[in-house]
Amino acid sequence: MATEDQFTQAFRSFARRENLPAELTSQQWADVPREIRERAFFMSRVTDAEILQQFRTGLDDILAGNKGIDQVEKELWFYLRDVGYQPGEGKAGGLEDLSSAARIRTVLDTNIAMARGHAQWVKKQTLIDVWPFQRLVRISARDEKRPWVARWRQAMAELGENTKAVAVGSPNPLADDPLEDVFCVAPLNDPIWQAISIFDQPYPPYDWGSGVGVVAVDIAEGDRLGLKLDAADPALEPVVKSMNEGLEATPQVSDPVLRKSLEESLGRFGEWDGDKMIFTDPDGTRPMTAEKLKEVWDKPAPEGYDTLTQRDELEKWDDGATPDEIEARTTLRKLFDRIVTAKQPDELWRAFSLDPAQAVGLIRGLANRRLNIPANVAGWDWVPRLSQALAIHDGAGEGWTVIVQVRGVKTAKDISAIRPGKPGFVYVGGTEFQVADFKQDVRTRRITITLQEA
């Protein structure tokens, strides 16, 4: 039977589903249920599966409107009684007793709040240039309030130069809550938010029944509080991160046969790293090389979890053209961002064709030392020199052939292992290039461009 510590660890990765607001893109909404299902599957294999599954099933029924929370509470209580659950000595009836009404309600409430917190955190990434900060505030009254200001300041001290967080003001000794007088504010993606959370996540809730949440803070208010950011500050960069990127567990399994059986049951979702079982996040954002990602994708999928949107969109991306659909672009960007490249090539090449009007626009841009390649043919796909001959063609009719060479390669992503036989490198959006040279040959209708990474 799971211990209290094991249960709390498992809850950090508990199945989370909520009817979320409709402001996010369809791709962002589509990711949430998938990640929740994958998370639940993983944790059900590495902790006390039966208890976690019962809590998850009850939550699903509540969110689907099939049952009320009171009915689910009763069913969970009877289940724990029937399986012989016993709380630790001196913990019966309290929040550390899994079978107590208070604990069951806390689990369900916290689970719903986590789904809502993650959804709001994802949405805030799209508004980070306007609302780059947030403040820790009380959102629900509590008879016994945790020392959040003290926890915040302790996290500031432990993080040191790694945090931009501030705590402005002093508690009023006559006030009921120090959070009313102390402004605990930090950038949206500052590490302090994860540091104050017992669930190891950057969004609320940060503790069981904490009663605190966050409100957005704009640039002007942040400046008044001493939080100054220039336009190039990394703190203004939105974070694209799956719920499961850092998911792992430490199951109490030492027998080699059982360890192998557990890993096989997880399929492409899990692998051992010493005593830790790591969630490989096959369709998410966990960083890895293309070779490692291919190894993960090639493993068998557990029943009901065979969809890989990143692999599917990559297979559709045959000619290197940027997809028109925002969902496809989002999926490919997430895939390319996660790739870690072990060694950069000395130079990269790409070749493609243009119609006469596009060629004229390209030449005008090059004359001003600007790279202006039409997005529908440029994409993020660049070809190693050995593959250049496969991509170059003479151009049909009045078409032009464009050959691009990049020198000083530093930021290209090597995806050759997951795209065998096709151009093996990509540049993720935002990469800047300087036009070192270009040549136009009217006779052969060929434009040759030499670029340097800025």
N, C-alpha and C positions, 0 to 999 in steps of 0.2 A: 504494500500500500504506500502511496506517495507521502512523503513527509511534508511538513509545512513549507520548508525552504524549497523543496522540489516543486511544490504546487505554485509558489510565487514565481519561481523561475519559469515554469511552464506558462503561467498567465501572461508573462511578458510577450509570449508568442501565441497567445490564444486566438482561436478563430474569431474574426471580427467582421460583422456585416451590419449595415445600417441603411435605411432609406435616406440617401444623401441629397442635399440641395442640387439643383440642376444647373448651377453656374459653370461647372467644369466642362471641358470638352468631352465628347463621347468616348475618346480614347482613354482619358484619365479615369472616367467612371468605369469603363470596361476593365481597367487594370485592378481596381479595388477588389471586386469579388474574386477574381482569379487568384490574387495574392493571398486573400483570406483563406481560400480553399487549400492552396498549397501549404500555407502556414499550419493550418489545422491538421492536414494529413501528416506533415513532418512531425509535429509535436505529439500526435497521437501514437506515433511509433516509438518515441524515445522517452516518454514519461508514463505515468499511470493512465493508460489509454482509455479505460472504461470510465473513469471519473471525468476526464476532460471531455470525452465524447458526450456524456450525459449533459454536462453544462452547455456544450456547444449546441446540441440538439434542442435543448430548452430555449436557448437564445434565438435560434432560427425560428422556432414556433412563435415566439413573441413578436419578432420583427416582421414575420409574414402575416401576422394578425390571426394566426390559428388558435392561439391560446393567450390568456391573460397572465400577467406576471405572478399573481397570487396562485394560480393553478400550477404554474411551473415550479414555484417555490415548494409547494406541497409534494409534487412528484419527485423533486430532487431530494427532499428530506426523506421520503419513503425509500428511495433508491439507496441512499447512503446507509440507512438503517438496515435494509435487506442484505447489503453486501458486507455487513459487519464492520463498517467504519467506526473507529474509535479515536476521539481527539486525544492529544497529548495530556499528560497529567496537569491538572489545574487549569485547563483551557476549555472545558466544556461550556457551551452556551455563549462563548465570546466570539470575537472576530477571527480567532485562530482555530475555531471549531468549524470545519467545512460543512457540518450538518446543521448548524444553527441558522435560524431564519435571518439573523442580521448578516451573517457571512454570505449566505446564498444571495440575498438582495444586493449586497455590496458587489459581489462578483458580476451579477447581471448588469447593474447600473454602471460599473466601471467599464465593462465590456462595450456597452453602447457608447459611452463617452469616448472611448479610445477610437472607435470607428469615426465618430464625428470629429474628434481632434485631428486625426490623420487627414480627413477630407479637407478640413479648413486649412491645414498646413500646406497641402498640395495647392489649394487655390491661392494662398498668400504668395506662393512663389511667382505667380503671374503678375503680382502687383508690387513686387519688391522694390521697384524703382520709385514708387510713390510712398509706400508704407514700409520702409526698410527695418523698422524696429518694432518691438512689442514690449509691453509692460506686464509684469505679474500682478494680478489683482484678485481680490476675493469676489467670487460669483455666487457663493451660497453660504448662509450663516452656519456656524458650528459652535456648539457649546464649549468644546475644548479645541482650541486652535493650535495647529502645529506652528513651531517657530520658523516661519518661512523666510523672514528677513535674515535671521541667523544662518539658516541653511544657504541662502543666496550668498551672503558674505563669506561663508566658509568655502563655497565653491569658487568664488572670485579669488580667494587667497590660494587655493590649490591649483587653479588654472594659471595664475600669474599673467605673464605676457601673452598667453594663448587666448585670452578673452578680452573683449571690449566692453564688457558689462559694467554698469555703474549702479550704485545705491546712493541716491541723492536724498538728503533729509535725515532727520532724527526722529525716533519714535516719541510720541507724546505719552508721558507716563500715565496720564489720565485716560488715554484713548483705549478702546476695546481691542483694536487690531493694529499692530505696527505697520501693516501694509497700507493703511490709510494715509500715513504720513511719510513713508519712505518709498521713493520711486525706484523700484527694481526694474531696470530697463536694459535691454541688450539687442543687438542685431538679430533679425529673424533666424539666421542660421549659425548663431554663435554657439560654441560648445557648452555654454553654461546651462542651456535648456536641457540637454541630455544629462548633465552632471547633477541637476537637482531632482531628476526622475528616478524613482526606485525601479521603474520598468525599462530604464535604459533607452528612452525614446525622446525626441526633441519636441514633442507636442503634448498637450494635456490629455488626460489627467496625469499628474506627476506623482501621485500616491493614492492609496486606497481612501476613498471618501474625503479627498483633500479639501474640497470646497473652493479651490483656487483655479483660475484660468488665466487667459491673456487677452489684452486688447491691443489693437494696432496703434503704432505711434509714427507720425509722419516725420519728414526730414526737419522741418522747422522746430518741432518740439524736441526731437533728438538733439539738434544743435543747441537748444537752450539748456539741455541737461548735460552738455559736454560731449556728446557723441557726434563727431564730425567725420563725414565720409566724402571723399572726392569721387568723381565720376568713374575712375578706374579702380576703386577699392574692391577687392575680392568679395567683401561682405555684401555687395550689391548683386553678385552673381546668383541667379536662382539655382536651387538644388533639385536635380532630377534623381530621385532615390526611391527604390521600391521599399515597401514595408519590410521585406525579408532580407535585405542586403546583408545585414550583420547577424542573421539568425543562426544560432548554434545551441547545442545542449551538451550536457555531460552526464549521460546515462550511466547508471551503476551496473555496467556489464563488463565482466573481465574474461569470461569463457570465450576462447577463440571461435568456437562453433557458433555461439550466440551472436558474437560481434559480426561475423560474416553473414549470418541470417538476417540481422537487422539491416545491414547495408544493402543486401539484395532486395529486401522488402521495400526499401526506399527508392530503388531504381536510380533514375537520374537526379533525384532530389537530395541525396545525401552521400557523404563519404567521411571516413574516419580521418582525423588529424590528431594522432596521439590518442588521448582519452576523450577528445571532443568529437561529436558528430556535427559536421558542418553542413548547413543547408546550401546547396550549390546555386540556388537562384537561377535556374536555366533560362527563364524568360524575363529576368529582372535586370538589376544593375550591379551585381557583385563584380568587381574588377577581376579580369583574368585575361590571359593570352588567348588568341584565336585557337591555338592548338588545344589548350585546356578546355575551351568552350566546346569545341568539336567533340572532345572526349566525353563531356557531360551530355551533349545532345545525342550522342550515339548509344548511350545506355538505354535499356528498356524503360518505357514509361509505365508507372503504376496505372492500374485500370481506372479509366475515367479522367486521366490527366495527360492525354497524348497531344494536346495542342501546344504549339510553340509559335507564337505570332512573330517573333524576331526571325526565326528561320524561314517562315513562310514568306514574309515580306522581302527577305534577302533573295529568295529564289525568284520572286517576281521582278527583282531589280536587275534585269539581265543586261541592259544596255548602258547602265550608268546614268540614266536620266533621272532627275529629281521627280519623285511622284507628285501628282497633282493633289491627292487627298491628304489632308492634314494628319489623319490617323496614321497613314503609312509613313509620312515624314517623321512623325513623333516616334514611331517604333524603330525606324532605322537610326535616328539620332541617338536613341537610348542604347541601341546595340553598339554603335560606333564609339560612343562615349565610354563604354565599359571596357573596351579592348585595351590591353596593355601591350605595347610593342617592345620586344626585347632588344632589337637592333635596327637602326634606321639605315636605309640604303644611301649611297652617295648621291644619287639623283633619281628622279622619277620622270616618266613620260606619259603623255596621253595624246590620242589623235581622234578626231571626229570630223564630221562634214557639216557645212553650213550652206544655206541658200544665199544668193547674191545680196539680198537686203541685210541679212544677218552679218555677212562678211563685211559690208560697208560699215555697219555699226561697230563691229569689232575693231577695224582699222582706225576709225576715229578715236575710239577709246585708247588704243595703244599709242597713238600720236601724242596723247596727253599723259602718257605713262600710267594709264589706268587699265586694269584688266576688266573687261566687260564681256564676259562670255555668256551667251543666253542660258538661262537657268535650266531650260528644258533639255539641253544637251550636255551641260557641264556636270551637274550633279556633284557628287563628292568622290568620283571614281577616277583614279589616276593609274597609269600603266607602267610597270617596270620596263626598262629599255629592251629587254629580250622579248617582251610581248608587243613591242611597238609595231612590228611588221604585220601582226595579226589585225591590228586596228586601222592601219592606214589603207586608204583606197583612193583611187584617182578622182572620185566624185562623178556622179552621173549628170549628164546634160550640162547645165551652167553652174553646178555646185562647186564649192571650194572645199579643200581639205585643210584642216588646221592641225598642226603638230605643236604640242606644248612640252617644254622641258623645265623641270624645277631643279635648281641647284641649292646646296646648303640645306638639305632636308633635316628638319628637327622634330616636326610635329605630326607627321603622317602616321596613320594607323594601319598595321599589317593585318589584313583579314584573309590572307591567301589560304589558310588552313580551312576556313569555313566557306570558301568560294573557289574550290579547285578548278583549274583550267580557265579561270576568268581573271580579269585585272585584279591584282592582289592588294592594292593600297587605297586608302581613302583619306581625304582631308575633311575634318568636321567643320561645320559652319563657323565663321568668324575668323578663319585663318587669313592673314593678309600677305600679299605678294608685291614685290617690286618688279617692274618690267625692266629687265637688264638689256634686252635686245629683241628686235623682231624684224623679220624679212618677209616681203610680199613678192611672189613670183607670178606675174599675170599669165605667162605662157602656160604654166602647169596648174594655175589656179591653186596655189599652195601658200599658206601663211605659216611661218615658223616663229614661235615665240619662246624666248628664254626668260624664265622667272627666277627670283631669289626670294626665299622666305624672309619676310620683314622681321 
